[in-house]
Amino acid sequence: MSESEELDLKDLINKQSTIHTTTKYKLSSFYKRYNYDQAIDEAKSILSKGSISTAQAQYLI
C-alpha cells in the first residue's frame, strides 16, 4: 500500500464521528448506515494488521 492510500484510509476513519452527526447520515436507511459503519470497522481492522495490498486499500477507499 502506498503512503497516500494509507493517509486516505486514515482520513476516512477519522471523519467517522463527523459523518455520524450529519443529517444525511441520520436520514439514510439503516442498511446504508450499517454498510458505512462496517466498511469503517473493516478499514480499522485491516490497518491495525499493518501490511495490506494496494488492491485491498483501493477497495476500502
Phi, psi and omega in degrees: 000138179281164180296321181293324177293321177296318179295321178299315179297315180297322178295317178297320178294318181293336180276356184303313182295325177291318180298319182298338181269353183283151178295321181301318178294314183295327182271351180287164182292160179305318184293322177293317177296317180299314179297319178299312181296322178294321178296319178294317179297320178295318179297318178299315182297314182292319179295327180291337178286338175100292188256117175228159182280164177296322180297318177296318180296315180296321178299316182290324179291000000 
